């Protein structure tokens, strides 16, 4: 079941993001978890968001992100 996307008008927001594998299949072993962990940090750095915490399990993961106020982001 899809949920409606939240439209945020303000800034300096915190988001809980999660996703899971199709049919709950266990795809993330230790190696895959480490690759995903590195990707989370790379994408966060590229997007200018702060990873507050994360948890990677065998079939899904959670990430708590802080999106800074636009004035805090430098070029």
SEFIZA-3560 file (N, C-alpha, C; in Angstrom, 3 decimals):
REM SEFIZA-3560
<numar><xx>0.831</xx><yy>-1.169</yy><zz>0.000</zz><atom>N</atom></numar>
<numar><xx>0.000</xx><yy>0.000</yy><zz>0.000</zz><atom>CA</atom></numar>
<numar><xx>0.881</xx><yy>1.240</yy><zz>0.000</zz><atom>C</atom></numar>
<numar><xx>0.666</xx><yy>2.115</yy><zz>-0.941</zz><atom>N</atom></numar>
<numar><xx>1.426</xx><yy>3.362</yy><zz>-1.024</zz><atom>CA</atom></numar>
<numar><xx>0.819</xx><yy>4.412</yy><zz>-0.119</zz><atom>C</atom></numar>
<numar><xx>1.672</xx><yy>5.204</yy><zz>0.458</zz><atom>N</atom></numar>
<numar><xx>1.191</xx><yy>6.323</yy><zz>1.263</zz><atom>CA</atom></numar>
<numar><xx>1.418</xx><yy>7.615</yy><zz>0.494</zz><atom>C</atom></numar>
<numar><xx>0.609</xx><yy>8.609</yy><zz>0.799</zz><atom>N</atom></numar>
<numar><xx>0.753</xx><yy>9.891</yy><zz>0.127</zz><atom>CA</atom></numar>
<numar><xx>2.052</xx><yy>10.551</yy><zz>0.548</zz><atom>C</atom></numar>
<numar><xx>2.662</xx><yy>11.241</yy><zz>-0.393</zz><atom>N</atom></numar>
<numar><xx>3.908</xx><yy>11.943</yy><zz>-0.090</zz><atom>CA</atom></numar>
<numar><xx>3.612</xx><yy>13.211</yy><zz>0.688</zz><atom>C</atom></numar>
<numar><xx>4.440</xx><yy>13.463</yy><zz>1.659</zz><atom>N</atom></numar>
<numar><xx>4.311</xx><yy>14.648</yy><zz>2.484</zz><atom>CA</atom></numar>
<numar><xx>4.941</xx><yy>15.830</yy><zz>1.764</zz><atom>C</atom></numar>
<numar><xx>4.212</xx><yy>16.923</yy><zz>1.657</zz><atom>N</atom></numar>
<numar><xx>4.746</xx><yy>18.138</yy><zz>1.049</zz><atom>CA</atom></numar>
<numar><xx>5.110</xx><yy>19.100</yy><zz>2.169</zz><atom>C</atom></numar>
<numar><xx>6.378</xx><yy>19.451</yy><zz>2.218</zz><atom>N</atom></numar>
<numar><xx>6.873</xx><yy>20.312</yy><zz>3.288</zz><atom>CA</atom></numar>
<numar><xx>7.154</xx><yy>21.694</yy><zz>2.719</zz><atom>C</atom></numar>
<numar><xx>6.601</xx><yy>22.711</yy><zz>3.354</zz><atom>N</atom></numar>
<numar><xx>6.808</xx><yy>24.074</yy><zz>2.900</zz><atom>CA</atom></numar>
<numar><xx>7.939</xx><yy>24.758</yy><zz>3.652</zz><atom>C</atom></numar>
<numar><xx>8.198</xx><yy>24.319</yy><zz>4.865</zz><atom>N</atom></numar>
<numar><xx>9.259</xx><yy>24.919</yy><zz>5.672</zz><atom>CA</atom></numar>
<numar><xx>10.600</xx><yy>24.286</yy><zz>5.371</zz><atom>C</atom></numar>
<numar><xx>11.555</xx><yy>24.569</yy><zz>6.248</zz><atom>N</atom></numar>
<numar><xx>12.875</xx><yy>23.960</yy><zz>6.083</zz><atom>CA</atom></numar>
<numar><xx>13.372</xx><yy>23.511</yy><zz>7.451</zz><atom>C</atom></numar>
<numar><xx>14.599</xx><yy>23.037</yy><zz>7.498</zz><atom>N</atom></numar>
<numar><xx>15.191</xx><yy>22.482</yy><zz>8.708</zz><atom>CA</atom></numar>
<numar><xx>14.281</xx><yy>21.395</yy><zz>9.284</zz><atom>C</atom></numar>
<numar><xx>14.039</xx><yy>20.381</yy><zz>8.461</zz><atom>N</atom></numar>
<numar><xx>13.103</xx><yy>19.314</yy><zz>8.824</zz><atom>CA</atom></numar>
<numar><xx>13.851</xx><yy>18.013</yy><zz>9.087</zz><atom>C</atom></numar>
<numar><xx>13.219</xx><yy>17.129</yy><zz>9.854</zz><atom>N</atom></numar>
<numar><xx>13.751</xx><yy>15.798</yy><zz>10.126</zz><atom>CA</atom></numar>
<numar><xx>12.799</xx><yy>14.772</yy><zz>9.523</zz><atom>C</atom></numar>
<numar><xx>13.362</xx><yy>13.781</yy><zz>8.828</zz><atom>N</atom></numar>
<numar><xx>12.556</xx><yy>12.774</yy><zz>8.140</zz><atom>CA</atom></numar>
<numar><xx>12.972</xx><yy>11.374</yy><zz>8.567</zz><atom>C</atom></numar>
<numar><xx>11.986</xx><yy>10.512</yy><zz>8.748</zz><atom>N</atom></numar>
<numar><xx>12.226</xx><yy>9.086</yy><zz>8.959</zz><atom>CA</atom></numar>
<numar><xx>11.932</xx><yy>8.416</yy><zz>7.624</zz><atom>C</atom></numar>
<numar><xx>12.958</xx><yy>7.845</yy><zz>7.002</zz><atom>N</atom></numar>
<numar><xx>12.811</xx><yy>7.179</yy><zz>5.705</zz><atom>CA</atom></numar>
<numar><xx>13.021</xx><yy>5.688</yy><zz>5.917</zz><atom>C</atom></numar>
<numar><xx>12.206</xx><yy>4.896</yy><zz>5.258</zz><atom>N</atom></numar>
<numar><xx>12.389</xx><yy>3.447</yy><zz>5.329</zz><atom>CA</atom></numar>
<numar><xx>11.953</xx><yy>2.835</yy><zz>4.017</zz><atom>C</atom></numar>
<numar><xx>12.555</xx><yy>1.711</yy><zz>3.737</zz><atom>N</atom></numar>
<numar><xx>12.175</xx><yy>0.948</yy><zz>2.556</zz><atom>CA</atom></numar>
<numar><xx>12.410</xx><yy>-0.524</yy><zz>2.864</zz><atom>C</atom></numar>
<numar><xx>11.736</xx><yy>-1.380</yy><zz>2.114</zz><atom>N</atom></numar>
<numar><xx>11.934</xx><yy>-2.814</yy><zz>2.315</zz><atom>CA</atom></numar>
<numar><xx>11.998</xx><yy>-3.503</yy><zz>0.969</zz><atom>C</atom></numar>
<numar><xx>12.496</xx><yy>-4.708</yy><zz>0.969</zz><atom>N</atom></numar>
<numar><xx>12.637</xx><yy>-5.476</yy><zz>-0.259</zz><atom>CA</atom></numar>
<numar><xx>11.277</xx><yy>-6.002</yy><zz>-0.716</zz><atom>C</atom></numar>
<numar><xx>11.205</xx><yy>-6.361</yy><zz>-1.981</zz><atom>N</atom></numar>
<numar><xx>9.981</xx><yy>-6.934</yy><zz>-2.538</zz><atom>CA</atom></numar>
<numar><xx>9.699</xx><yy>-8.259</yy><zz>-1.842</zz><atom>C</atom></numar>
<numar><xx>8.472</xx><yy>-8.451</yy><zz>-1.429</zz><atom>N</atom></numar>
<numar><xx>8.028</xx><yy>-9.671</yy><zz>-0.745</zz><atom>CA</atom></numar>
<numar><xx>8.796</xx><yy>-9.949</yy><zz>0.550</zz><atom>C</atom></numar>
<numar><xx>9.458</xx><yy>-8.937</yy><zz>1.083</zz><atom>N</atom></numar>
<numar><xx>10.183</xx><yy>-9.111</yy><zz>2.339</zz><atom>CA</atom></numar>
<numar><xx>11.375</xx><yy>-10.051</yy><zz>2.248</zz><atom>C</atom></numar>
<numar><xx>11.874</xx><yy>-10.269</yy><zz>1.025</zz><atom>N</atom></numar>
<numar><xx>13.012</xx><yy>-11.184</yy><zz>0.856</zz><atom>CA</atom></numar>
<numar><xx>14.234</xx><yy>-10.656</yy><zz>1.598</zz><atom>C</atom></numar>
<numar><xx>14.981</xx><yy>-11.567</yy><zz>2.186</zz><atom>N</atom></numar>
<numar><xx>16.170</xx><yy>-11.188</yy><zz>2.952</zz><atom>CA</atom></numar>
<numar><xx>17.365</xx><yy>-11.080</yy><zz>1.998</zz><atom>C</atom></numar>
<numar><xx>17.631</xx><yy>-9.858</yy><zz>1.559</zz><atom>N</atom></numar>
<numar><xx>18.684</xx><yy>-9.629</yy><zz>0.576</zz><atom>CA</atom></numar>
<numar><xx>19.972</xx><yy>-9.090</yy><zz>1.175</zz><atom>C</atom></numar>
<numar><xx>19.901</xx><yy>-8.532</yy><zz>2.374</zz><atom>N</atom></numar>
<numar><xx>21.055</xx><yy>-7.858</yy><zz>2.944</zz><atom>CA</atom></numar>
<numar><xx>21.806</xx><yy>-8.751</yy><zz>3.921</zz><atom>C</atom></numar>
<numar><xx>22.911</xx><yy>-9.303</yy><zz>3.433</zz><atom>N</atom></numar>
<numar><xx>23.836</xx><yy>-10.003</yy><zz>4.322</zz><atom>CA</atom></numar>
<numar><xx>24.835</xx><yy>-8.981</yy><zz>4.852</zz><atom>C</atom></numar>
<numar><xx>25.864</xx><yy>-9.429</yy><zz>5.538</zz><atom>N</atom></numar>
<numar><xx>26.846</xx><yy>-8.502</yy><zz>6.111</zz><atom>CA</atom></numar>
<numar><xx>27.517</xx><yy>-7.640</yy><zz>5.044</zz><atom>C</atom></numar>
<numar><xx>27.895</xx><yy>-8.240</yy><zz>3.940</zz><atom>N</atom></numar>
<numar><xx>28.568</xx><yy>-7.506</yy><zz>2.855</zz><atom>CA</atom></numar>
<numar><xx>27.640</xx><yy>-6.455</yy><zz>2.265</zz><atom>C</atom></numar>
<numar><xx>26.401</xx><yy>-6.836</yy><zz>1.972</zz><atom>N</atom></numar>
<numar><xx>25.430</xx><yy>-5.913</yy><zz>1.383</zz><atom>CA</atom></numar>
<numar><xx>25.068</xx><yy>-4.786</yy><zz>2.352</zz><atom>C</atom></numar>
<numar><xx>24.991</xx><yy>-5.110</yy><zz>3.631</zz><atom>N</atom></numar>
<numar><xx>24.703</xx><yy>-4.081</yy><zz>4.640</zz><atom>CA</atom></numar>
<numar><xx>25.812</xx><yy>-3.033</yy><zz>4.669</zz><atom>C</atom></numar>
<numar><xx>27.050</xx><yy>-3.474</yy><zz>4.570</zz><atom>N</atom></numar>
<numar><xx>28.175</xx><yy>-2.534</yy><zz>4.580</zz><atom>CA</atom></numar>
<numar><xx>28.159</xx><yy>-1.659</yy><zz>3.331</zz><atom>C</atom></numar>
<numar><xx>27.852</xx><yy>-2.243</yy><zz>2.178</zz><atom>N</atom></numar>
<numar><xx>27.752</xx><yy>-1.466</yy><zz>0.939</zz><atom>CA</atom></numar>
<numar><xx>26.638</xx><yy>-0.433</yy><zz>1.062</zz><atom>C</atom></numar>
<numar><xx>25.491</xx><yy>-0.843</yy><zz>1.569</zz><atom>N</atom></numar>
<numar><xx>24.358</xx><yy>0.069</yy><zz>1.746</zz><atom>CA</atom></numar>
<numar><xx>24.704</xx><yy>1.173</yy><zz>2.739</zz><atom>C</atom></numar>
<numar><xx>25.371</xx><yy>0.827</yy><zz>3.824</zz><atom>N</atom></numar>
<numar><xx>25.776</xx><yy>1.824</yy><zz>4.820</zz><atom>CA</atom></numar>
<numar><xx>26.648</xx><yy>2.903</yy><zz>4.178</zz><atom>C</atom></numar>
<numar><xx>27.605</xx><yy>2.494</yy><zz>3.367</zz><atom>N</atom></numar>
<numar><xx>28.473</xx><yy>3.457</yy><zz>2.680</zz><atom>CA</atom></numar>
<numar><xx>27.676</xx><yy>4.312</yy><zz>1.702</zz><atom>C</atom></numar>
<numar><xx>26.736</xx><yy>3.690</yy><zz>1.005</zz><atom>N</atom></numar>
<numar><xx>25.911</xx><yy>4.439</yy><zz>0.046</zz><atom>CA</atom></numar>
<numar><xx>25.042</xx><yy>5.483</yy><zz>0.748</zz><atom>C</atom></numar>
<numar><xx>24.503</xx><yy>5.139</yy><zz>1.909</zz><atom>N</atom></numar>
<numar><xx>23.684</xx><yy>6.093</yy><zz>2.669</zz><atom>CA</atom></numar>
<numar><xx>24.496</xx><yy>7.351</yy><zz>2.949</zz><atom>C</atom></numar>
<numar><xx>25.735</xx><yy>7.182</yy><zz>3.418</zz><atom>N</atom></numar>
<numar><xx>26.577</xx><yy>8.336</yy><zz>3.749</zz><atom>CA</atom></numar>
<numar><xx>26.992</xx><yy>9.107</yy><zz>2.507</zz><atom>C</atom></numar>
<numar><xx>27.278</xx><yy>8.420</yy><zz>1.403</zz><atom>N</atom></numar>
<numar><xx>27.662</xx><yy>9.101</yy><zz>0.165</zz><atom>CA</atom></numar>
<numar><xx>26.514</xx><yy>9.949</yy><zz>-0.375</zz><atom>C</atom></numar>
<numar><xx>25.325</xx><yy>9.384</yy><zz>-0.399</zz><atom>N</atom></numar>
<numar><xx>24.158</xx><yy>10.112</yy><zz>-0.912</zz><atom>CA</atom></numar>
<numar><xx>23.817</xx><yy>11.282</yy><zz>0.005</zz><atom>C</atom></numar>
<numar><xx>23.902</xx><yy>11.078</yy><zz>1.311</zz><atom>N</atom></numar>
<numar><xx>23.624</xx><yy>12.164</yy><zz>2.260</zz><atom>CA</atom></numar>
<numar><xx>24.601</xx><yy>13.313</yy><zz>2.050</zz><atom>C</atom></numar>
<numar><xx>25.873</xx><yy>12.999</yy><zz>1.872</zz><atom>N</atom></numar>
<numar><xx>26.880</xx><yy>14.029</yy><zz>1.634</zz><atom>CA</atom></numar>
<numar><xx>26.590</xx><yy>14.770</yy><zz>0.335</zz><atom>C</atom></numar>
<numar><xx>26.259</xx><yy>14.033</yy><zz>-0.718</zz><atom>N</atom></numar>
<numar><xx>25.956</xx><yy>14.628</yy><zz>-2.019</zz><atom>CA</atom></numar>
<numar><xx>24.733</xx><yy>15.540</yy><zz>-1.942</zz><atom>C</atom></numar>
<numar><xx>23.723</xx><yy>15.132</yy><zz>-1.179</zz><atom>N</atom></numar>
<numar><xx>22.462</xx><yy>15.877</yy><zz>-1.089</zz><atom>CA</atom></numar>
<numar><xx>22.485</xx><yy>16.967</yy><zz>-0.024</zz><atom>C</atom></numar>
<numar><xx>23.512</xx><yy>16.998</yy><zz>0.802</zz><atom>N</atom></numar>
<numar><xx>23.607</xx><yy>18.021</yy><zz>1.832</zz><atom>CA</atom></numar>
<numar><xx>22.677</xx><yy>17.807</yy><zz>3.010</zz><atom>C</atom></numar>
<numar><xx>22.386</xx><yy>16.546</yy><zz>3.316</zz><atom>N</atom></numar>
<numar><xx>21.550</xx><yy>16.236</yy><zz>4.479</zz><atom>CA</atom></numar>
<numar><xx>22.419</xx><yy>15.562</yy><zz>5.540</zz><atom>C</atom></numar>
<numar><xx>21.933</xx><yy>15.561</yy><zz>6.764</zz><atom>N</atom></numar>
<numar><xx>22.662</xx><yy>14.964</yy><zz>7.880</zz><atom>CA</atom></numar>
<numar><xx>21.990</xx><yy>13.658</yy><zz>8.288</zz><atom>C</atom></numar>
<numar><xx>22.760</xx><yy>12.580</yy><zz>8.326</zz><atom>N</atom></numar>
<numar><xx>22.245</xx><yy>11.299</yy><zz>8.809</zz><atom>CA</atom></numar>
<numar><xx>22.324</xx><yy>11.332</yy><zz>10.331</zz><atom>C</atom></numar>
<numar><xx>21.170</xx><yy>11.309</yy><zz>10.981</zz><atom>N</atom></numar>
<numar><xx>21.138</xx><yy>11.311</yy><zz>12.441</zz><atom>CA</atom></numar>
<numar><xx>21.375</xx><yy>9.909</yy><zz>12.988</zz><atom>C</atom></numar>
<numar><xx>20.737</xx><yy>8.923</yy><zz>12.369</zz><atom>N</atom></numar>
<numar><xx>20.939</xx><yy>7.522</yy><zz>12.730</zz><atom>CA</atom></numar>
<numar><xx>20.355</xx><yy>6.655</yy><zz>11.620</zz><atom>C</atom></numar>
<numar><xx>20.704</xx><yy>5.381</yy><zz>11.633</zz><atom>N</atom></numar>
<numar><xx>20.171</xx><yy>4.445</yy><zz>10.646</zz><atom>CA</atom></numar>
<numar><xx>20.210</xx><yy>3.043</yy><zz>11.231</zz><atom>C</atom></numar>
<numar><xx>19.450</xx><yy>2.150</yy><zz>10.609</zz><atom>N</atom></numar>
<numar><xx>19.437</xx><yy>0.750</yy><zz>11.011</zz><atom>CA</atom></numar>
<numar><xx>19.184</xx><yy>-0.083</yy><zz>9.763</zz><atom>C</atom></numar>
<numar><xx>20.086</xx><yy>-0.999</yy><zz>9.454</zz><atom>N</atom></numar>
<numar><xx>19.948</xx><yy>-1.860</yy><zz>8.279</zz><atom>CA</atom></numar>
<numar><xx>19.694</xx><yy>-3.279</yy><zz>8.758</zz><atom>C</atom></numar>
<numar><xx>18.590</xx><yy>-3.865</yy><zz>8.300</zz><atom>N</atom></numar>
<numar><xx>18.248</xx><yy>-5.243</yy><zz>8.634</zz><atom>CA</atom></numar>
<numar><xx>18.259</xx><yy>-6.089</yy><zz>7.365</zz><atom>C</atom></numar>
<numar><xx>17.954</xx><yy>-7.352</yy><zz>7.470</zz><atom>N</atom></numar>
<numar><xx>18.069</xx><yy>-8.279</yy><zz>6.341</zz><atom>CA</atom></numar>
<numar><xx>17.126</xx><yy>-7.949</yy><zz>5.187</zz><atom>C</atom></numar>
<numar><xx>15.968</xx><yy>-7.352</yy><zz>5.477</zz><atom>N</atom></numar>
<numar><xx>15.008</xx><yy>-7.100</yy><zz>4.399</zz><atom>CA</atom></numar>
<numar><xx>14.490</xx><yy>-5.665</yy><zz>4.353</zz><atom>C</atom></numar>
<numar><xx>15.019</xx><yy>-4.782</yy><zz>5.189</zz><atom>N</atom></numar>
<numar><xx>14.630</xx><yy>-3.372</yy><zz>5.123</zz><atom>CA</atom></numar>
<numar><xx>15.617</xx><yy>-2.511</yy><zz>5.903</zz><atom>C</atom></numar>
<numar><xx>15.491</xx><yy>-1.190</yy><zz>5.707</zz><atom>N</atom></numar>
<numar><xx>16.334</xx><yy>-0.293</yy><zz>6.494</zz><atom>CA</atom></numar>
<numar><xx>15.589</xx><yy>0.992</yy><zz>6.814</zz><atom>C</atom></numar>
<numar><xx>16.058</xx><yy>1.650</yy><zz>7.859</zz><atom>N</atom></numar>
<numar><xx>15.506</xx><yy>2.923</yy><zz>8.316</zz><atom>CA</atom></numar>
<numar><xx>16.645</xx><yy>3.936</yy><zz>8.343</zz><atom>C</atom></numar>
<numar><xx>16.332</xx><yy>5.185</yy><zz>7.990</zz><atom>N</atom></numar>
<numar><xx>17.301</xx><yy>6.268</yy><zz>8.086</zz><atom>CA</atom></numar>
<numar><xx>16.577</xx><yy>7.485</yy><zz>8.645</zz><atom>C</atom></numar>
<numar><xx>17.161</xx><yy>8.133</yy><zz>9.637</zz><atom>N</atom></numar>
<numar><xx>16.625</xx><yy>9.372</yy><zz>10.177</zz><atom>CA</atom></numar>
<numar><xx>17.528</xx><yy>10.492</yy><zz>9.670</zz><atom>C</atom></numar>
<numar><xx>16.936</xx><yy>11.403</yy><zz>8.876</zz><atom>N</atom></numar>
<numar><xx>17.695</xx><yy>12.460</yy><zz>8.215</zz><atom>CA</atom></numar>
<numar><xx>17.263</xx><yy>13.834</yy><zz>8.685</zz><atom>C</atom></numar>
<numar><xx>18.212</xx><yy>14.738</yy><zz>8.728</zz><atom>N</atom></numar>
<numar><xx>17.901</xx><yy>16.145</yy><zz>8.979</zz><atom>CA</atom></numar>
<numar><xx>18.248</xx><yy>16.919</yy><zz>7.721</zz><atom>C</atom></numar>
<numar><xx>17.259</xx><yy>17.659</yy><zz>7.209</zz><atom>N</atom></numar>
<numar><xx>17.471</xx><yy>18.525</yy><zz>6.055</zz><atom>CA</atom></numar>
<numar><xx>17.656</xx><yy>19.933</yy><zz>6.608</zz><atom>C</atom></numar>
<numar><xx>18.842</xx><yy>20.520</yy><zz>6.442</zz><atom>N</atom></numar>
<numar><xx>19.102</xx><yy>21.818</yy><zz>7.053</zz><atom>CA</atom></numar>
<numar><xx>18.330</xx><yy>22.948</yy><zz>6.384</zz><atom>C</atom></numar>
<numar><xx>18.229</xx><yy>24.045</yy><zz>7.104</zz><atom>N</atom></numar>
<numar><xx>17.650</xx><yy>25.259</yy><zz>6.565</zz><atom>CA</atom></numar>
<numar><xx>18.478</xx><yy>25.677</yy><zz>5.352</zz><atom>C</atom></numar>
<numar><xx>17.837</xx><yy>26.226</yy><zz>4.337</zz><atom>N</atom></numar>
<numar><xx>18.536</xx><yy>26.598</yy><zz>3.104</zz><atom>CA</atom></numar>
<numar><xx>19.692</xx><yy>27.562</yy><zz>3.370</zz><atom>C</atom></numar>
<numar><xx>19.579</xx><yy>28.409</yy><zz>4.378</zz><atom>N</atom></numar>
<numar><xx>20.647</xx><yy>29.365</yy><zz>4.676</zz><atom>CA</atom></numar>
<numar><xx>21.895</xx><yy>28.677</yy><zz>5.233</zz><atom>C</atom></numar>
<numar><xx>21.756</xx><yy>27.444</yy><zz>5.731</zz><atom>N</atom></numar>
<numar><xx>22.894</xx><yy>26.703</yy><zz>6.271</zz><atom>CA</atom></numar>
<numar><xx>23.696</xx><yy>25.997</yy><zz>5.189</zz><atom>C</atom></numar>
<numar><xx>23.129</xx><yy>25.853</yy><zz>3.998</zz><atom>N</atom></numar>
<numar><xx>23.770</xx><yy>25.121</yy><zz>2.913</zz><atom>CA</atom></numar>
<numar><xx>24.647</xx><yy>26.079</yy><zz>2.122</zz><atom>C</atom></numar>
<numar><xx>25.916</xx><yy>25.710</yy><zz>1.944</zz><atom>N</atom></numar>
<numar><xx>26.822</xx><yy>26.549</yy><zz>1.162</zz><atom>CA</atom></numar>
<numar><xx>27.051</xx><yy>25.922</yy><zz>-0.199</zz><atom>C</atom></numar>
<numar><xx>27.450</xx><yy>26.738</yy><zz>-1.163</zz><atom>N</atom></numar>
<numar><xx>27.701</xx><yy>26.245</yy><zz>-2.523</zz><atom>CA</atom></numar>
<numar><xx>28.987</xx><yy>25.515</yy><zz>-2.592</zz><atom>C</atom></numar>
//
